[in-house]
Amino acid sequence: MLRINDTYENTIIINKSEFITHLYRVNNLAEVDEILSSVRKKYYDATHNCYAYIIGDKGEIQKASDDGEPQKTAGAPMLDVLKKKNITNILAITTRYFGGILLGAGGLVRAYSDSVSEALKNVILYDISYVNNFKLTVTYQGYNTILSNLSYINITETSFTDEVIITAYCLIDKYKNIKDDLYKNKINPESLIDLGQSYLEVRI
């Protein structure tokens, strides 16, 4: 699932009602509560502060709130937009200032959906790649072989002494076969030190 790495704001006007949408990167429910509290204080005079969020690597935590709008006309359509974009760790809050014209249930669904959709047009999205980090000591010839033949190894740090000590990472699926690949390329695999797994956010 995709993620954003910044906060975004967008405003649209529909039949004199103002819809202000903020998109936030969140990693847990505590951050959600903190941001919601802050937005409610800032827009204390707004008619509604509706929201939707998705959290978790598989989007397993989800919630939507209509905040006084008719049931399922605000938070649910906002959440649907986020789900269709396959985004997680995101909180969308749409603040509405009522303009005096009733929109009806269908109009509200479109308004809240459109407000989030328009805000999402401005975001930069990142995908997640899970990697294995490691350290490896090789000869200079082995170092050159890695550069030319093992392009899936991403070197982040290099120390040149009588040998070459590299710190690097590769995708987890590739790491499963790295010792065999090193051996096939005449590089001693015994110096490989596993530094554990992590993830990278790659801009798409």
Backbone bond lengths (Angstrom), bond angles and torsions (degrees), N, CA, C in turn:
res aa  C-N    CA-C-N  psi(-1)  N-CA   C-N-CA  omega(-1)  CA-C   N-CA-C  phi
1 M - - - 1.461 - - 1.523 110.34 -
2 L 1.315 115.52 152.70 1.455 121.74 -175.51 1.527 111.14 -88.57
3 R 1.337 114.69 164.05 1.460 121.17 179.14 1.522 110.06 -140.51
4 I 1.334 115.18 158.31 1.456 120.38 169.31 1.527 107.25 -103.81
5 N 1.321 116.54 161.08 1.461 119.54 -178.24 1.518 112.08 -126.32
6 D 1.316 116.38 19.46 1.457 120.12 -177.44 1.516 108.75 -153.23
7 T 1.325 116.70 179.20 1.461 122.56 175.59 1.520 108.79 -106.57
8 Y 1.325 116.30 136.69 1.462 121.28 -176.62 1.530 110.03 -128.29
9 E 1.327 114.79 149.49 1.466 120.64 179.44 1.521 109.84 -136.52
10 N 1.309 116.01 139.83 1.467 120.57 176.98 1.529 109.02 -149.98
11 T 1.330 116.01 144.82 1.465 121.55 -178.75 1.521 110.17 -126.11
12 I 1.332 116.07 134.61 1.460 120.83 172.17 1.528 108.55 -128.76
13 I 1.320 115.90 152.20 1.454 122.53 177.57 1.526 108.64 -113.64
14 I 1.330 116.37 126.18 1.468 121.94 178.61 1.522 108.21 -130.15
15 N 1.334 116.02 115.61 1.476 121.04 -179.97 1.531 111.65 48.35
16 K 1.324 113.91 47.10 1.469 123.66 175.83 1.527 114.44 73.69
17 S 1.338 118.50 -5.40 1.463 120.56 172.67 1.526 109.09 -86.34
18 E 1.321 114.94 137.32 1.465 120.99 179.95 1.526 109.32 -99.62
19 F 1.331 115.90 126.37 1.465 122.06 178.95 1.532 107.99 -115.68
20 I 1.326 115.87 112.41 1.468 121.98 -179.21 1.524 108.07 -107.55
21 T 1.310 116.71 114.39 1.470 120.52 -179.39 1.522 110.92 -106.94
22 H 1.323 115.24 130.20 1.464 122.43 171.86 1.523 108.55 -114.05
23 L 1.319 115.85 138.03 1.462 122.87 175.49 1.524 108.43 -115.98
24 Y 1.318 116.61 128.44 1.459 121.60 -177.02 1.528 110.59 -124.98
25 R 1.311 115.89 144.48 1.459 121.44 169.14 1.533 107.39 -82.52
26 V 1.324 117.31 123.63 1.462 121.81 178.34 1.527 109.13 -131.26
27 N 1.321 115.63 149.20 1.465 120.64 -178.87 1.520 113.28 -116.95
28 N 1.338 117.10 -12.26 1.460 119.97 -179.11 1.520 109.46 -159.40
29 L 1.330 115.74 172.28 1.462 121.33 -176.32 1.521 112.08 -70.34
30 A 1.329 117.46 -28.76 1.462 120.09 178.05 1.528 110.44 -62.25
31 E 1.337 116.76 -40.59 1.470 120.54 178.10 1.521 110.52 -66.05
32 V 1.328 116.80 -38.67 1.467 120.80 177.13 1.524 110.44 -58.75
33 D 1.333 116.70 -49.39 1.466 121.38 -178.49 1.529 111.32 -61.47
34 E 1.317 115.91 -40.50 1.471 120.37 -179.00 1.533 111.09 -64.92
35 I 1.330 116.39 -44.33 1.463 120.48 -179.02 1.525 110.93 -68.63
36 L 1.329 117.09 -42.83 1.460 120.61 178.52 1.524 111.13 -58.81
37 S 1.319 116.37 -43.02 1.461 120.94 179.26 1.524 110.94 -61.89
38 S 1.327 115.71 -42.53 1.461 120.63 -179.90 1.533 111.99 -65.11
39 V 1.342 115.91 -44.14 1.468 119.89 -179.14 1.528 110.95 -66.54
40 R 1.324 117.19 -39.69 1.466 120.18 179.01 1.522 111.65 -63.53
41 K 1.330 116.40 -35.24 1.464 119.95 177.60 1.531 110.47 -70.19
42 K 1.336 115.78 -41.40 1.467 119.79 -178.22 1.518 111.08 -67.08
43 Y 1.335 116.69 -41.87 1.468 121.66 -177.67 1.537 109.71 -109.20
44 Y 1.309 115.35 47.21 1.474 120.80 -176.93 1.524 112.01 -62.04
45 D 1.339 117.39 -25.44 1.460 121.41 -176.71 1.528 112.69 -93.86
46 A 1.350 116.89 5.40 1.463 120.17 -179.46 1.524 110.51 -75.29
47 T 1.320 115.85 157.50 1.460 120.90 178.19 1.526 110.60 -70.47
48 H 1.334 116.81 -42.13 1.468 121.90 -178.56 1.525 109.57 -147.09
49 N 1.326 115.63 148.39 1.465 122.95 168.15 1.533 107.08 -126.06
50 C 1.317 115.66 85.52 1.467 121.52 -177.27 1.528 109.17 -86.21
51 Y 1.326 115.90 153.09 1.463 117.19 -177.59 1.520 112.02 -151.33
52 A 1.324 113.53 164.36 1.463 122.38 173.62 1.517 107.39 -152.21
53 Y 1.344 115.99 144.35 1.460 118.19 176.71 1.518 111.12 -145.04
54 I 1.327 113.54 155.60 1.465 123.12 174.99 1.515 106.99 -133.95
55 I 1.324 117.01 130.64 1.461 121.94 -179.39 1.526 109.26 -135.75
56 G 1.328 116.09 144.72 1.466 120.84 175.58 1.508 112.38 114.02
57 D 1.328 115.84 150.83 1.462 120.97 -178.60 1.526 112.13 -58.41
58 K 1.322 116.38 -30.61 1.464 120.89 178.39 1.526 111.72 -110.70
59 G 1.339 116.05 14.27 1.461 120.16 179.84 1.511 112.74 65.57
60 E 1.348 116.64 33.50 1.455 120.22 -172.17 1.533 114.13 -75.59
61 I 1.330 117.91 -18.21 1.470 120.90 178.63 1.525 108.44 -108.28
62 Q 1.324 116.44 118.04 1.464 121.12 -177.68 1.520 109.80 -139.64
63 K 1.323 115.32 144.39 1.458 119.75 175.67 1.519 109.13 -156.57
64 A 1.325 115.96 150.25 1.461 121.83 177.02 1.522 108.91 -139.55
65 S 1.325 116.34 145.48 1.465 121.22 179.59 1.525 110.13 -134.66
66 D 1.336 115.76 132.53 1.464 121.35 177.15 1.524 112.24 -86.04
67 D 1.312 117.75 -14.58 1.469 123.19 177.75 1.530 112.90 45.07
68 G 1.312 115.78 48.63 1.458 119.54 175.21 1.513 115.79 97.74
69 E 1.318 117.66 -14.34 1.457 119.88 173.08 1.540 107.99 -72.04
70 P 1.333 118.18 160.69 1.470 119.50 176.84 1.528 111.27 -53.56
71 Q 1.307 116.13 145.15 1.463 122.14 -173.42 1.529 112.69 -52.44
72 K 1.328 114.66 130.86 1.470 124.81 175.69 1.527 113.77 64.23
73 T 1.346 117.16 23.97 1.475 119.53 176.70 1.522 112.26 -103.69
74 A 1.340 117.87 -6.37 1.465 119.77 -175.09 1.529 111.89 -130.80
75 G 1.343 116.10 -71.54 1.465 119.40 -176.49 1.512 113.45 -61.23
76 A 1.342 117.06 -43.91 1.467 120.17 -178.53 1.528 112.63 -61.82
77 P 1.331 119.71 -48.15 1.470 118.69 177.24 1.532 112.88 -64.87
78 M 1.322 117.15 -31.99 1.468 119.70 175.20 1.519 110.37 -62.86
79 L 1.347 115.20 -44.82 1.459 120.23 179.18 1.524 111.20 -63.44
80 D 1.308 117.59 -39.11 1.464 121.37 178.86 1.523 111.68 -59.24
81 V 1.326 116.42 -40.54 1.469 120.17 179.18 1.523 110.30 -63.06
82 L 1.322 117.21 -44.13 1.467 120.87 179.51 1.529 111.08 -63.21
83 K 1.334 116.22 -41.40 1.467 120.51 -179.41 1.527 111.38 -65.60
84 K 1.320 116.86 -40.82 1.461 120.14 -179.48 1.526 111.78 -66.24
85 K 1.326 116.44 -27.77 1.468 120.87 177.78 1.532 111.82 -84.97
86 N 1.357 116.39 -3.85 1.461 121.93 177.97 1.533 112.18 59.41
87 I 1.334 115.08 42.79 1.466 120.96 -178.94 1.519 109.47 -106.95
88 T 1.321 116.73 138.36 1.451 122.12 175.00 1.520 110.12 -125.88
89 N 1.328 115.90 175.21 1.468 122.76 -176.24 1.518 111.15 51.60
90 I 1.324 114.86 47.20 1.458 120.93 -176.73 1.529 110.09 -136.12
91 L 1.323 114.51 140.50 1.458 122.45 174.23 1.523 108.12 -121.80
92 A 1.325 116.40 124.11 1.461 121.89 176.20 1.524 108.35 -111.48
93 I 1.324 116.15 126.16 1.460 121.67 176.44 1.526 107.98 -122.28
94 T 1.321 116.31 124.16 1.461 120.57 177.09 1.525 108.77 -114.22
95 T 1.312 114.26 116.17 1.459 122.41 179.33 1.524 108.69 -94.70
96 R 1.326 115.93 129.15 1.465 119.54 -179.04 1.526 111.02 -116.46
97 Y 1.335 113.84 130.59 1.456 121.00 169.02 1.528 107.13 -107.31
98 F 1.310 116.26 113.69 1.468 122.03 -174.66 1.521 110.98 -65.25
99 G 1.347 114.69 131.13 1.460 120.10 -176.95 1.511 115.11 -98.32
100 G 1.336 117.02 3.51 1.452 119.84 176.11 1.514 114.96 98.98
101 I 1.338 116.85 -6.44 1.465 120.55 179.86 1.524 109.05 -114.70
102 L 1.315 117.57 121.76 1.464 121.40 178.50 1.521 110.26 -69.57
103 L 1.314 116.37 136.43 1.470 120.97 -176.92 1.522 112.70 -97.99
104 G 1.326 117.83 -17.75 1.454 119.49 -175.56 1.521 110.36 77.93
105 A 1.326 116.10 164.90 1.463 120.40 -176.41 1.530 111.79 -60.18
106 G 1.338 116.05 -48.40 1.466 119.20 -179.78 1.514 112.22 -62.88
107 G 1.322 116.13 -39.46 1.463 120.64 179.19 1.517 112.30 -65.33
108 L 1.329 116.05 -37.74 1.463 119.57 178.37 1.526 111.30 -67.01
109 V 1.329 116.29 -43.48 1.468 119.86 178.28 1.526 110.42 -57.63
110 R 1.321 116.69 -46.15 1.472 120.43 179.44 1.522 111.10 -65.12
111 A 1.330 116.36 -41.28 1.468 120.19 -177.34 1.529 111.46 -63.45
112 Y 1.319 117.20 -47.96 1.467 120.01 -178.87 1.529 111.57 -70.31
113 S 1.327 117.03 -36.33 1.470 120.01 175.45 1.523 110.39 -63.66
114 D 1.332 115.64 -47.78 1.465 120.16 -178.08 1.519 111.74 -63.96
115 S 1.326 116.63 -36.96 1.456 119.79 -178.79 1.533 111.21 -62.88
116 V 1.333 116.46 -43.67 1.465 119.97 178.18 1.528 110.76 -70.55
117 S 1.324 116.53 -40.66 1.473 120.36 179.73 1.519 111.27 -60.71
118 E 1.328 116.35 -42.70 1.470 120.28 179.57 1.529 110.88 -65.27
119 A 1.331 116.89 -39.79 1.464 119.75 178.00 1.524 111.24 -64.10
120 L 1.335 116.72 -37.30 1.465 120.78 -178.79 1.524 112.82 -68.35
121 K 1.329 116.75 -19.73 1.466 119.28 177.93 1.530 111.84 -65.11
122 N 1.321 117.05 -19.75 1.465 121.49 -176.16 1.524 113.87 -94.55
123 V 1.343 117.37 -9.05 1.461 118.86 -169.83 1.523 112.16 -82.95
124 I 1.329 114.20 155.83 1.458 122.48 168.39 1.522 106.39 -103.31
125 L 1.313 116.79 125.88 1.462 121.86 -175.23 1.529 111.62 -102.47
126 Y 1.322 114.51 148.30 1.459 121.52 179.35 1.518 109.50 -126.96
127 D 1.323 115.11 140.04 1.456 120.98 174.39 1.523 108.98 -101.75
128 I 1.312 116.59 159.67 1.463 121.84 -177.75 1.522 110.53 -104.91
129 S 1.322 115.74 130.46 1.460 121.39 172.98 1.525 108.26 -120.13
130 Y 1.319 117.77 125.47 1.463 121.78 179.05 1.530 108.80 -91.29
131 V 1.327 114.79 128.55 1.464 120.12 -172.27 1.522 111.62 -128.96
132 N 1.336 114.48 161.97 1.464 121.86 173.82 1.521 107.67 -112.05
133 N 1.321 116.44 127.81 1.465 122.06 178.99 1.524 109.51 -95.18
134 F 1.327 116.36 146.14 1.462 119.11 -178.96 1.522 110.95 -157.51
135 K 1.316 114.10 164.92 1.463 122.06 174.55 1.519 107.36 -122.05
136 L 1.328 116.24 145.66 1.465 120.59 -174.68 1.529 109.18 -147.89
137 T 1.327 116.40 133.99 1.456 122.04 176.18 1.525 108.97 -107.81
138 V 1.336 116.42 124.79 1.465 121.21 -175.57 1.529 110.09 -137.77
139 T 1.325 115.15 166.47 1.464 120.14 172.29 1.527 109.18 -75.76
140 Y 1.312 116.43 169.82 1.463 119.76 178.14 1.528 110.43 -63.32
141 Q 1.334 115.47 -37.48 1.458 119.48 177.12 1.535 110.13 -64.87
142 G 1.343 115.98 -41.77 1.457 120.02 177.79 1.517 111.97 -63.18
143 Y 1.338 115.92 -37.02 1.470 120.51 177.81 1.524 110.47 -62.25
144 N 1.303 116.61 -45.80 1.466 120.32 178.80 1.530 111.41 -64.47
145 T 1.336 115.60 -35.32 1.467 119.59 177.65 1.525 110.74 -64.11
146 I 1.322 116.52 -42.08 1.469 120.23 177.28 1.520 110.54 -60.09
147 L 1.317 116.80 -44.85 1.466 120.42 -179.06 1.527 111.93 -62.46
148 S 1.317 116.54 -35.65 1.466 119.35 -174.96 1.524 114.34 -93.45
149 N 1.338 117.20 -30.54 1.467 119.66 -172.47 1.524 115.48 -112.31
150 L 1.325 117.27 -22.45 1.471 120.22 -175.60 1.529 109.63 -118.81
151 S 1.303 114.77 67.27 1.465 120.71 -173.49 1.527 113.34 -67.18
152 Y 1.336 116.98 -16.60 1.473 118.74 179.66 1.525 111.71 -75.82
153 I 1.329 117.72 -10.81 1.465 121.40 175.56 1.529 108.51 -84.18
154 N 1.325 116.14 119.14 1.463 121.93 -178.83 1.522 109.64 -103.15
155 I 1.309 116.09 108.44 1.464 122.08 -175.26 1.534 109.54 -83.80
156 T 1.329 115.91 128.30 1.470 120.73 179.68 1.522 112.67 -108.05
157 E 1.339 115.98 -21.87 1.471 119.61 -179.00 1.520 109.06 -152.30
158 T 1.342 115.71 140.88 1.464 120.07 -178.25 1.521 109.83 -135.88
159 S 1.348 116.39 134.36 1.457 121.89 175.97 1.531 108.63 -123.27
160 F 1.347 115.96 119.64 1.458 121.14 -177.32 1.525 109.77 -100.14
161 T 1.341 116.69 113.83 1.462 122.57 173.82 1.521 106.44 -126.36
162 D 1.333 117.69 -136.78 1.464 117.82 172.40 1.527 110.32 -71.54
163 E 1.327 115.51 -18.73 1.454 122.61 170.70 1.532 107.92 -128.34
164 V 1.331 116.20 -177.64 1.460 120.37 -179.99 1.524 108.39 -116.06
165 I 1.330 115.37 123.32 1.456 120.91 177.61 1.532 107.57 -105.99
166 I 1.316 115.41 119.47 1.463 119.23 -178.80 1.524 110.94 -115.98
167 T 1.311 115.05 143.44 1.458 121.98 168.49 1.518 105.89 -109.60
168 A 1.323 116.85 131.83 1.461 119.08 -171.55 1.525 110.50 -153.84
169 Y 1.313 114.67 178.05 1.465 120.97 174.60 1.519 108.97 -147.73
170 C 1.332 115.23 161.58 1.453 121.32 173.17 1.525 107.84 -153.05
171 L 1.295 116.19 165.61 1.454 119.88 177.32 1.521 110.36 -59.02
172 I 1.326 116.29 145.93 1.466 120.61 -175.67 1.522 111.98 -56.62
173 D 1.323 117.59 -40.47 1.469 120.33 179.87 1.521 111.73 -62.16
174 K 1.324 116.57 -35.54 1.464 120.54 178.75 1.527 111.24 -72.29
175 Y 1.325 115.44 -34.92 1.472 119.10 -176.33 1.531 111.94 -63.60
176 K 1.308 116.80 -27.89 1.467 120.84 -179.08 1.529 111.52 -59.29
177 N 1.322 116.15 -28.63 1.476 120.32 -176.26 1.524 113.09 -111.26
178 I 1.347 116.31 10.42 1.467 117.76 -170.99 1.536 112.71 -65.03
179 K 1.324 117.42 -37.70 1.469 118.45 -179.60 1.524 111.42 -64.32
180 D 1.316 116.85 -40.05 1.468 120.18 176.97 1.522 110.68 -64.03
181 D 1.317 116.48 -40.90 1.469 120.01 -179.79 1.527 110.94 -66.30
182 L 1.323 117.03 -39.66 1.467 120.21 178.06 1.526 110.10 -63.35
183 Y 1.326 115.80 -45.00 1.462 120.28 -179.58 1.522 111.32 -61.80
184 K 1.337 117.00 -42.65 1.473 121.12 179.30 1.524 111.72 -62.64
185 N 1.316 116.13 -28.30 1.464 120.15 -179.98 1.528 112.35 -98.71
186 K 1.336 115.86 18.73 1.465 123.13 173.87 1.531 112.23 62.62
187 I 1.334 115.35 37.01 1.462 121.80 175.80 1.521 107.52 -115.19
188 N 1.316 116.47 130.16 1.464 120.99 -177.69 1.536 110.21 -65.42
189 P 1.333 118.17 116.76 1.461 120.60 -177.63 1.530 113.81 -82.44
190 E 1.329 117.17 -6.63 1.464 120.28 -173.80 1.526 112.89 -71.59
191 S 1.328 116.84 -18.98 1.473 119.39 -179.79 1.526 112.80 -85.88
192 L 1.329 116.33 1.75 1.469 121.10 -178.18 1.535 109.90 -70.34
193 I 1.324 115.88 125.66 1.462 122.01 178.07 1.521 108.69 -117.43
194 D 1.315 115.63 119.76 1.464 121.55 -179.64 1.530 109.55 -76.40
195 L 1.327 117.36 123.68 1.467 122.17 -179.93 1.526 112.77 -104.26
196 G 1.314 116.46 8.16 1.455 119.58 175.34 1.518 113.92 95.45
197 Q 1.306 114.38 174.00 1.462 120.65 -176.34 1.529 111.61 -101.92
198 S 1.312 115.01 155.60 1.461 122.10 175.88 1.521 106.95 -157.69
199 Y 1.319 116.17 -173.25 1.462 118.11 176.32 1.516 110.49 -134.52
200 L 1.306 114.51 155.31 1.457 122.22 177.88 1.506 109.04 -118.35
201 E 1.315 116.31 144.45 1.449 121.10 173.34 1.522 107.73 -101.27
202 V 1.319 115.45 118.32 1.460 121.41 -174.95 1.535 108.84 -111.09
203 R 1.304 115.67 123.69 1.468 119.89 179.96 1.524 110.42 -64.90
204 I 1.336 116.52 136.74 1.465 119.36 179.69 1.520 110.24 -110.41
